[in-house]
Amino acid sequence: MILRSLLFTTLLLSISCASKHHHDGKSAAKTIELNSGMTLKNHHNRVFLGPQVSEADILELKKEKNVTVVINLRTKGEMAQMNYKPENLTKAGIKYYNLPIDGAAQELDSEAYAKVEEVFMKHHKDTKEEVLVHCSSGNRAASWFSYHYGKGHGDEIDKSISVGQKYGMTDEALTEKTRRLLKKVK
């Protein structure tokens, strides 16, 4: 009986520690450099966040990090500045989504963030795929990551903002809009 109780307690502690480590937001954002010199933030080797990447960068991520999903947050007006063709990614076996987030808007669109979250969780959690989320500078990708921690994991707003900043949210105006969005959706 004591052995069974000890095993059960050990199992509970292991699950608790593993869960806390994965979702605590305290783990340092690791930076990876691609062959092109482009740098991305890396979360647990499964989520990659950053600025506009090239087709070669994405194919490298597929080969080296098994990234099979790309979520592009660029708006329709920014699509002409893309460094890749989505149809080429699809041909290479990569699932591609363009889910625009307008960081220049007066207020951030909670429905747009929720859609990114839905697609991300479908691939990241449900099918355990590695995911790249990018925009033009990396700020909106990191803003969404704040949302992910605040809404998806239930973290406090300040903690969620801090996570976003660790992962590349450097624009002060976007940081404040993200804070307001989190207050609205919490």
ZAROMAR-591907 format. One record per atom (N, C-alpha, C): atom name; x negated, y negated, z negated. Coordinates in steps of 0.02 Angstrom, whole numbers, always signed. Layout:
ZAROMAR-591907
   atomo       px       py       pz
      CA        X        Y        Z
...
This chain:
ZAROMAR-591907
   atomo       px       py       pz
       N      -41      +60       +0
      CA       +0       +0       +0
       C      -44      -63       +0
       N      -96      -62      -40
      CA     -141     -119      -43
       C     -175     -129      +24
       N     -196      -74      +54
      CA     -229      -78     +119
       C     -182     -107     +172
       N     -119      -85     +172
      CA      -70     -110     +219
       C      -59     -185     +208
       N      -54     -206     +147
      CA      -45     -277     +130
       C     -105     -318     +153
       N     -165     -291     +142
      CA     -226     -325     +162
       C     -229     -332     +238
       N     -212     -279     +274
      CA     -212     -281     +347
       C     -161     -331     +373
       N     -102     -333     +343
      CA      -50     -380     +364
       C      -73     -452     +353
       N     -103     -466     +295
      CA     -128     -533     +279
       C     -183     -553     +328
       N     -228     -507     +343
      CA     -282     -521     +391
       C     -254     -536     +460
       N     -204     -498     +480
      CA     -172     -509     +545
       C     -139     -578     +547
       N     -103     -596     +495
      CA      -71     -662     +493
       C     -122     -718     +496
       N     -176     -712     +458
      CA     -229     -763     +459
       C     -261     -768     +528
       N     -272     -711     +560
      CA     -303     -711     +627
       C     -258     -747     +677
       N     -194     -731     +675
      CA     -147     -763     +721
       C     -143     -838     +707
       N     -140     -856     +644
      CA     -136     -927     +624
       C     -198     -964     +647
       N     -256     -936     +636
      CA     -319     -970     +655
       C     -324     -976     +731
       N     -307     -923     +766
      CA     -311     -925     +839
       C     -263     -977     +867
       N     -203     -978     +840
      CA     -153    -1026     +864
       C     -175    -1097     +848
       N     -201    -1109     +788
      CA     -222    -1176     +769
       C     -280    -1198     +813
       N     -328    -1154     +826
      CA     -385    -1172     +867
       C     -363    -1192     +937
       N     -316    -1155     +964
      CA     -296    -1168    +1033
       C     -256    -1232    +1041
       N     -218    -1251     +990
      CA     -173    -1307     +998
       C     -187    -1365     +951
       N     -243    -1366     +917
      CA     -252    -1418     +867
       C     -276    -1485     +896
       N     -298    -1486     +958
      CA     -319    -1549     +989
       C     -387    -1572     +963
       N     -416    -1536     +914
      CA     -480    -1557     +885
       C     -539    -1532     +926
       N     -528    -1480     +965
      CA     -583    -1453    +1003
       C     -607    -1507    +1052
       N     -671    -1513    +1056
      CA     -700    -1566    +1098
       C     -684    -1553    +1171
       N     -668    -1607    +1205
      CA     -658    -1602    +1277
       C     -726    -1590    +1309
       N     -732    -1535    +1343
      CA     -795    -1521    +1377
       C     -793    -1551    +1446
       N     -849    -1576    +1468
      CA     -855    -1605    +1534
       C     -891    -1555    +1578
       N     -863    -1542    +1636
      CA     -898    -1499    +1684
       C     -915    -1541    +1745
       N     -971    -1526    +1775
      CA     -991    -1561    +1836
       C     -988    -1512    +1894
       N     -955    -1533    +1946
      CA     -949    -1492    +2006
       C    -1009    -1504    +2052
       N    -1018    -1462    +2101
      CA    -1075    -1469    +2147
       C    -1077    -1538    +2181
       N    -1019    -1568    +2191
      CA    -1015    -1634    +2223
       C    -1038    -1691    +2178
       N    -1047    -1676    +2113
      CA    -1063    -1728    +2064
       C    -1001    -1752    +2027
       N     -942    -1734    +2050
      CA     -879    -1751    +2017
       C     -877    -1719    +1948
       N     -853    -1755    +1898
      CA     -845    -1727    +1832
       C     -771    -1723    +1813
       N     -755    -1670    +1778
      CA     -687    -1658    +1754
       C     -690    -1641    +1680
       N     -636    -1655    +1645
      CA     -630    -1632    +1575
       C     -601    -1562    +1577
       N     -625    -1521    +1532
      CA     -607    -1451    +1530
       C     -581    -1434    +1460
       N     -522    -1405    +1457
      CA     -492    -1385    +1394
       C     -488    -1309    +1392
       N     -528    -1278    +1349
      CA     -528    -1205    +1340
       C     -538    -1166    +1404
       N     -573    -1195    +1452
      CA     -589    -1162    +1516
       C     -526    -1141    +1554
       N     -469    -1172    +1539
      CA     -406    -1154    +1573
       C     -370    -1214    +1601
       N     -384    -1272    +1574
      CA     -351    -1334    +1597
       C     -407    -1382    +1617
       N     -401    -1411    +1676
      CA     -451    -1457    +1701
       C     -415    -1522    +1719
       N     -441    -1578    +1694
      CA     -410    -1644    +1703
       C     -460    -1692    +1733
       N     -436    -1735    +1778
      CA     -483    -1784    +1804
       C     -456    -1824    +1862
       N     -503    -1858    +1895
      CA     -486    -1901    +1952
       C     -478    -1861    +2016
       N     -469    -1898    +2069
      CA     -462    -1868    +2136
       C     -521    -1823    +2151
       N     -507    -1763    +2174
      CA     -558    -1715    +2192
       C     -552    -1700    +2266
       N     -604    -1670    +2293
      CA     -604    -1652    +2364
       C     -580    -1579    +2371
       N     -567    -1560    +2432
      CA     -549    -1491    +2446
       C     -605    -1444    +2425
       N     -667    -1464    +2439
      CA     -724    -1422    +2419
       C     -727    -1415    +2343
       N     -712    -1469    +2306
      CA     -711    -1465    +2233
       C     -658    -1414    +2209
       N     -599    -1417    +2239
      CA     -545    -1372    +2219
       C     -563    -1300    +2235
       N     -592    -1288    +2293
      CA     -612    -1220    +2312
       C     -667    -1195    +2265
       N     -712    -1240    +2244
      CA     -763    -1221    +2196
       C     -731    -1202    +2129
       N     -682    -1242    +2107
      CA     -646    -1226    +2045
       C     -611    -1158    +2050
       N     -584    -1144    +2107
      CA     -551    -1078    +2116
       C     -603    -1022    +2110
       N     -659    -1031    +2143
      CA     -711     -978    +2143
       C     -745     -971    +2075
       N     -762    -1027    +2044
      CA     -802    -1026    +1982
       C     -760    -1022    +1919
       N     -700    -1051    +1919
      CA     -659    -1056    +1858
       C     -590    -1024    +1866
       N     -577     -993    +1923
      CA     -514     -959    +1937
       C     -453    -1006    +1935
       N     -462    -1069    +1954
      CA     -406    -1116    +1957
       C     -362    -1097    +2017
       N     -299    -1084    +2002
      CA     -252    -1063    +2055
       C     -192    -1110    +2061
       N     -192    -1164    +2021
      CA     -137    -1212    +2023
       C     -166    -1282    +2021
       N     -142    -1325    +2067
      CA     -161    -1395    +2068
       C      -98    -1437    +2061
       N      -99    -1482    +2011
      CA      -44    -1529    +2001
       C      -73    -1599    +2014
       N      -49    -1629    +2068
      CA      -72    -1695    +2089
       C      -21    -1747    +2066
       N      -43    -1795    +2026
      CA       +2    -1846    +1998
       C       +4    -1910    +2040
       N      -28    -1911    +2097
      CA      -31    -1972    +2137
       C      +38    -1987    +2167
       N      +52    -2052    +2173
      CA     +116    -2074    +2201
       C     +113    -2072    +2278
       N     +171    -2079    +2308
      CA     +176    -2077    +2381
       C     +129    -2127    +2414
       N     +124    -2188    +2386
      CA      +81    -2239    +2414
       C       +7    -2223    +2410
       N      -11    -2178    +2366
      CA      -82    -2159    +2357
       C     -102    -2098    +2399
       N      -54    -2064    +2427
      CA      -68    -2001    +2461
       C     -114    -2009    +2522
       N     -115    -2067    +2553
      CA     -159    -2078    +2611
       C     -233    -2075    +2591
       N     -247    -2085    +2527
      CA     -316    -2086    +2503
       C     -339    -2018    +2478
       N     -301    -1966    +2492
      CA     -318    -1899    +2468
       C     -381    -1873    +2503
       N     -418    -1832    +2467
      CA     -479    -1801    +2494
       C     -468    -1729    +2514
       N     -405    -1708    +2520
      CA     -391    -1640    +2541
       C     -321    -1637    +2571
       N     -309    -1583    +2606
      CA     -243    -1571    +2634
       C     -209    -1515    +2594
       N     -152    -1529    +2564
      CA     -118    -1479    +2523
       C     -107    -1412    +2560
       N      -92    -1414    +2625
      CA      -80    -1352    +2661
       C     -143    -1308    +2663
       N     -202    -1338    +2662
      CA     -264    -1299    +2660
       C     -271    -1262    +2593
       N     -249    -1295    +2540
      CA     -252    -1263    +2474
       C     -204    -1203    +2472
       N     -145    -1214    +2499
      CA      -95    -1160    +2500
       C     -122    -1100    +2540
       N     -154    -1114    +2596
      CA     -183    -1060    +2637
       C     -238    -1022    +2598
       N     -271    -1058    +2551
      CA     -324    -1027    +2511
       C     -297     -992    +2449
       N     -229     -989    +2443
      CA     -199     -954    +2386
       C     -190     -996    +2324
       N     -193    -1061    +2331
      CA     -185    -1107    +2275
       C     -114    -1136    +2277
       N      -81    -1135    +2220
      CA      -14    -1165    +2215
       C      -23    -1240    +2206
       N      +10    -1279    +2248
      CA       +1    -1352    +2248
       C      +67    -1387    +2232
       N      +63    -1437    +2188
      CA     +121    -1478    +2170
       C     +101    -1551    +2172
       N     +142    -1592    +2204
      CA     +134    -1665    +2199
       C     +193    -1689    +2156
       N     +176    -1707    +2094
      CA     +226    -1730    +2046
       C     +206    -1801    +2024
       N     +226    -1851    +2062
      CA     +201    -1919    +2051
       C     +218    -1948    +1983
       N     +168    -1980    +1954
      CA     +176    -2020    +1894
       C     +151    -2090    +1911
       N     +194    -2139    +1903
      CA     +177    -2208    +1920
       C     +151    -2243    +1856
       N      +86    -2244    +1848
      CA      +56    -2275    +1790
       C      +61    -2351    +1791
       N      +74    -2380    +1850
      CA      +79    -2453    +1856
       C     +149    -2478    +1838
       N     +198    -2433    +1832
      CA     +266    -2453    +1815
       C     +268    -2486    +1746
       N     +318    -2527    +1736
      CA     +326    -2561    +1671
       C     +329    -2511    +1614
       N     +368    -2458    +1624
      CA     +374    -2404    +1575
       C     +364    -2338    +1612
       N     +337    -2289    +1576
      CA     +326    -2223    +1606
       C     +391    -2184    +1609
       N     +399    -2145    +1661
      CA     +460    -2107    +1674
       C     +458    -2041    +1636
       N     +499    -2035    +1585
      CA     +499    -1975    +1544
       C     +518    -1913    +1585
       N     +561    -1921    +1635
      CA     +580    -1864    +1676
       C     +521    -1840    +1719
       N     +480    -1886    +1743
      CA     +421    -1866    +1782
       C     +372    -1827    +1738
       N     +362    -1850    +1676
      CA     +317    -1815    +1630
       C     +346    -1746    +1612
       N     +411    -1743    +1602
      CA     +443    -1680    +1585
       C     +436    -1630    +1642
       N     +440    -1653    +1704
      CA     +433    -1609    +1762
       C     +362    -1581    +1766
       N     +312    -1624    +1754
      CA     +243    -1600    +1753
       C     +234    -1547    +1698
       N     +263    -1562    +1640
      CA     +259    -1515    +1584
       C     +290    -1447    +1602
       N     +348    -1450    +1634
      CA     +383    -1389    +1653
       C     +341    -1346    +1701
       N     +314    -1378    +1752
      CA     +273    -1341    +1801
       C     +209    -1316    +1768
       N     +178    -1358    +1728
      CA     +116    -1338    +1693
       C     +129    -1276    +1650
       N     +181    -1279    +1608
      CA     +195    -1223    +1563
       C     +213    -1160    +1601
       N     +247    -1167    +1656
      CA     +264    -1108    +1698
       C     +201    -1071    +1717
       N     +150    -1107    +1736
      CA      +88    -1074    +1758
       C      +38    -1062    +1702
       N      +31    -1109    +1658
      CA      -20    -1103    +1605
       C       +2    -1053    +1551
       N      +63    -1060    +1528
      CA      +85    -1017    +1473
       C     +116     -953    +1498
       N     +163     -959    +1544
      CA     +201     -900    +1566
       C     +159     -851    +1606
       N     +119     -876    +1652
      CA      +80     -830    +1695
       C       +5     -834    +1682
       N      -15     -874    +1632
      CA      -86     -877    +1610
       C     -135     -898    +1664
       N     -113     -944    +1707
      CA     -156     -967    +1761
       C     -197    -1028    +1740
       N     -255    -1037    +1771
      CA     -295    -1097    +1760
       C     -267    -1152    +1804
       N     -265    -1213    +1776
      CA     -230    -1268    +1809
       C     -275    -1330    +1812
       N     -275    -1363    +1870
      CA     -307    -1429    +1878
       C     -251    -1481    +1883
       N     -255    -1533    +1841
      CA     -209    -1590    +1844
       C     -251    -1651    +1861
       N     -235    -1686    +1915
      CA     -275    -1744    +1934
       C     -231    -1800    +1959
       N     -261    -1859    +1959
      CA     -231    -1920    +1988
       C     -288    -1956    +2024
       N     -286    -2020    +2030
      CA     -341    -2055    +2064
       C     -401    -2066    +2018
       N     -388    -2086    +1955
      CA     -443    -2102    +1909
       C     -451    -2053    +1851
       N     -401    -2012    +1839
      CA     -401    -1967    +1781
       C     -360    -1993    +1723
       N     -342    -2058    +1724
      CA     -305    -2088    +1669
       C     -235    -2058    +1662
       N     -198    -2051    +1717
      CA     -130    -2024    +1713
       C     -132    -1951    +1693
       N     -182    -1914    +1717
      CA     -188    -1843    +1698
       C     -197    -1839    +1622
       N     -239    -1882    +1594
      CA     -251    -1882    +1522
       C     -190    -1908    +1484
       N     -153    -1956    +1513
      CA      -92    -1980    +1483
       C      -41    -1923    +1479
       N      -34    -1885    +1533
      CA      +10    -1827    +1531
       C      -13    -1778    +1477
       N      -79    -1768    +1469
      CA     -103    -1721    +1418
       C      -84    -1745    +1348
       N      -83    -1810    +1337
      CA      -57    -1837    +1274
       C      +16    -1817    +1265
       N      +55    -1825    +1318
      CA     +125    -1805    +1317
       C     +131    -1730    +1300
       N      +89    -1690    +1333
      CA      +90    -1617    +1322
       C      +79    -1602    +1248
       N      +32    -1635    +1217
      CA      +19    -1623    +1146
       C      +75    -1650    +1102
       N     +102    -1708    +1119
      CA     +155    -1737    +1079
       C     +221    -1702    +1086
       N     +241    -1690    +1147
      CA     +307    -1659    +1160
       C     +302    -1583    +1158
       N     +253    -1556    +1192
      CA     +247    -1483    +1198
       C     +225    -1449    +1134
       N     +180    -1481    +1097
      CA     +154    -1450    +1036
       C     +180    -1483     +973
       N     +215    -1539     +980
      CA     +244    -1572     +922
       C     +194    -1612     +880
       N     +137    -1628     +909
      CA      +88    -1667     +871
       C     +113    -1738     +858
       N      +86    -1769     +806
      CA     +102    -1838     +791
       C      +78    -1882     +848
       N     +109    -1940     +855
      CA      +93    -1984     +911
       C      +20    -2005     +912
       N       -7    -2027     +855
      CA      -77    -2049     +853
       C     -124    -1993     +872
       N     -110    -1933     +849
      CA     -152    -1875     +865
       C     -147    -1860     +940
       N      -86    -1865     +968
      CA      -77    -1852    +1039
       C     -115    -1903    +1081
       N     -112    -1966    +1061
      CA     -148    -2019    +1097
       C     -223    -2006    +1093
       N     -246    -1986    +1035
      CA     -318    -1971    +1026
       C     -340    -1915    +1073
       N     -298    -1864    +1080
      CA     -314    -1809    +1126
       C     -320    -1836    +1197
       N     -271    -1877    +1218
      CA     -273    -1907    +1285
       C     -336    -1947    +1296
       N     -357    -1984    +1246
      CA     -418    -2024    +1253
       C     -480    -1981    +1259
       N     -482    -1925    +1223
      CA     -538    -1878    +1229
       C     -543    -1849    +1299
       N     -485    -1843    +1332
      CA     -483    -1811    +1397
       C     -480    -1861    +1455
       N     -494    -1925    +1441
      CA     -503    -1973    +1496
       C     -454    -2030    +1501
       N     -410    -2039    +1452
      CA     -364    -2096    +1455
       C     -400    -2157    +1426
       N     -428    -2197    +1471
      CA     -468    -2255    +1450
       C     -432    -2321    +1462
       N     -380    -2322    +1502
      CA     -343    -2382    +1518
       C     -298    -2401    +1459
       N     -310    -2461    +1430
      CA     -274    -2482    +1370
       C     -199    -2491    +1383
       N     -181    -2520    +1440
      CA     -110    -2529    +1455
       C      -75    -2462    +1461
       N     -106    -2414    +1495
      CA      -77    -2348    +1502
       C      -72    -2313    +1434
       N     -122    -2324    +1392
      CA     -120    -2295    +1324
       C      -59    -2320    +1286
       N      -46    -2384    +1290
      CA      +13    -2412    +1254
       C      +78    -2388    +1285
       N      +81    -2382    +1351
      CA     +141    -2355    +1384
       C     +152    -2282    +1363
       N      +97    -2245    +1357
      CA     +101    -2175    +1336
       C     +127    -2171    +1264
       N     +103    -2215    +1222
      CA     +126    -2218    +1152
       C     +202    -2230    +1150
       N     +226    -2279    +1190
      CA     +297    -2294    +1192
       C     +337    -2235    +1219
       N     +310    -2201    +1269
      CA     +344    -2142    +1297
       C     +350    -2088    +1243
       N     +297    -2076    +1206
      CA     +299    -2025    +1154
       C     +350    -2043    +1100
       N     +355    -2106    +1082
      CA     +405    -2128    +1032
       C     +475    -2115    +1059
       N     +484    -2125    +1123
      CA     +550    -2117    +1155
       C     +571    -2043    +1157
       N     +524    -1998    +1170
      CA     +542    -1927    +1179
       C     +537    -1885    +1116
       N     +509    -1912    +1064
      CA     +500    -1873    +1001
       C     +565    -1868     +964
